[in-house]
Amino acid sequence: MTTKQICFADRCFNFAFGEHILESIEDYIPRDEFDRYIVISDSGVPDSIVHHAAEYFGKLAPVHILRFQGGEEYKTLSTVTDLQEQAIALGANRRTAIVAVGGGLTGNVAGVAAGMMFRGIALIHVPTTFLAASDSVLSIKQAVNLTSGKNLVGFYYPPRFVFADTRILSESPPRQVKAGMCELVKNMLILENDNLEFTEDDLNSTNVYSPKQLETFINFCISAKMSVLSEDIYEKKKGLIFEYGHTIGHAIELAEQGGITHGEAIAVGMIYAAKIANRMNLLSEHDVSAHYWLLNKIGALQDIPLKSDPDSIFHYLNHDNKRGYLKLDEDNLGMILLNGVGKPAVYNQSLLTPVRKTLIKEVIREGL
């Protein structure tokens, strides 16, 4: 069991992770801290996990459970509003805490709901996927989608607590674990990692890991992200590096309409970003091969059911949420690129590099 204090400037919260962590919840939250808990979870989270979490919060104060339909198409302001109306009807007030039990989808929807209600009430994350526990909860970005693109409406709002049960994470379907491992590999590619607590030999393509291994991986991801985000809480400067693979990856994820996981989309996005950087003489063939090698170690590039056509992907690329950071003409798109493993490419003091859209189309059409 591990507890880390996560600080975004002066905004700090405790992140506790380990086996059966909720059994120790009273060590972190006093009984009189909140008057009630509104547990929010999407339909993809097993009932047993939702009720398990609700049981422990119920020892502190009354608990209500709200569910919403899973899927990126339901990650909308309409869903948020519906949940807020239900929460108010259940008596939610300024002393109420919203508890997000689920993956990144639930975390964002609940985060937006909490940040808007009464201009901000307490948010508690209980991530039930390795991706959420190792990546999305390590940010104060909260956002939902528009029909034109992913995460286009949102704001910055920190949680009060995060609790991740590594036993539950270890029992997740391997494909879910792999989604989180894709983001872990991203952290290995974008940052200089001199003091890893694990080796590349600890990675496997079955994506079956013990709770203790996942605890080690989460600890690495916390160190990796907070080494940058503690000083760039809005992720607009050095923190943009964590968007590596996401420009094309998000577009693929939307174009596939739920057919692939977020992690799989980012894995493909990183390969395309590496190939683009290589064509622009930024990244060596050796470092492109390192992308393939690490992603193949976790089985990320095996049997990804890509069905969308390049034109559909490019439609969503034109609505990337990083547009506007650079002043670019219609022939170019800003992308996070590398000029070496652990070495972000820099353009005019920005981590966004202009890339010709014709080159992006060329690489997407070539495929993996």
Steps between C-alpha positions, in 0.01 A plus 500: 500500500637838398384858558634787293421867539431638154546875462410719205657824628307560825221254414587179684319171561586153628518209256482169688550177309548134587300184564162556666579868554139595577518296820718784630275783381437630854873567531460761227147642527344599836141386552369857517689624191201469263126474559445244222675334206365487146670207325507548122589214268443409136318185394823326400620474861389171664228541762708307752783757481262796529321355802831398658614863491161630616511263798817661637389858440171404665688448826573874502167650386190416292577386144303526177600330174442659159575312176523629144541333163860416415672601176672813368175608332348543849792704634303821451363804678155345467612200707661732755184708535284191545728372778503840671119516497484155659761596761308815597179296529685270742593796721848584375637824643833674558603236758438212260781306331481358149676161480608390151517119493624388161749577227589820322151540353337499843778713646450776245119500513498499882781758506306742283186439709685568828680807368176663384266419790481791745806632312698203628444220751738225612611246241639158597642260243484123540657387170405146400725474195877506491483773235304730730714418804829559320405788274170687499472556877851651492364817346257772597355518149128424489324495164219355291453461126316687229381330182792664320774370729630352822547699824405833342300631799645507849709665768764429766375357828699287749363207700510491880608135518590208272473134606617219267457136600776311318324168567203619293734637232688168480173316439404728210479353148851493345391733221408763760838459670671528162329836443672635811830338409495696173508823701776357721707427187429855386656627824803279435538649151450869576704541820849414615443223753821445694359332811241249382377260769436240229669386179371451149508126573220557754267593213304223329257459212240312709450810716446292809673658800486456877359775724855572618626541142216739421580695816858539370375610157262757653782634713713545187219680315446734796871586508510545122197727477565705811862564400346727236146590608587625848626814327265501200162427653304602190710282268555780250881515499726209597191302596398480136748215467240268653289562189754299300312266269170665586456732200454215254402255776193696608391533137533124450311431823208716386503367145490141629184583699587288802656211309840542664615611843654837578835333563496316168420826320789676676736213414418543131525877540850468645616279212365752248662788692832314499480435125413865436793618713728263310386639163571850635855392599425542870496137613743224407400162358639348821261705714206418272589133553503562876134607472409175324708290740349640820143497369543144374632401845153575639318362195361843416531470122362148469158456345380860536166495312549823303208552263474877445617655176769773493250770398291431809809522722604824334156651559554471876863613473374837380321541835796409723472672839856636475418721204576865568820455699694575180407743225487266202355514152246245378774279353663421836406342831684526833623168640705382798809331354828359629853549373619208711370269771452723803560813292197706391532697179482876559377757248520870589509410872186286461460122514263522204668463162328600173445195278377508142156342478606324181771318698252402772261362239785310334602329825141418599434344159813285534375359829707321760 
